[in-house]
Amino acid sequence: MWSAAEITSSLDYEVELAVIIGRGGRGIRKSEAMRHVWGYTIINDVTARDWQRKHKQWFLGKSFDTFCPMGPIAVTADELDAGNLEVKCWVNGELRQNANTRDLIFDIPSLMATISAGLTLKPGDVIATGTPAGVGLGFNPPKFLRPGDKVSISISHLGTLTNTFQ
């Protein structure tokens, strides 16, 4: 089995709400954005922080095989208020992230308007909304994941996604 430890010594976790696009579009106005949302799920935006530093951009550090697990379920937009959901992450039982989606730096309509200004969103596209404080990099010293660590992330109404890292 492939192991993240083979390529990074700075493996990090990020609990994020995932927005699933149902109706595509480009140049979507903030006032119309929520009409394009099919639903929501959970993302663990796994990141190799050393690759981000080494290459001076985000893409490589977030793009390895097995990164970005999602689930365990997806719900339709009418099933919850995405602007008021509890967001939590535990590493080996230690609560590390504890926030609410109302505290996101960028709300969902703003994200969609910004992204769709230059990129056509298509049904099935997934947008990660950002993560609250408490990622491993934010500790002094950093608390990066090690082989065998168990990460559980939950968002109210969406369940809990649990992964053991190799």
Disulfide bonds with the S-S distance in Angstrom:
none
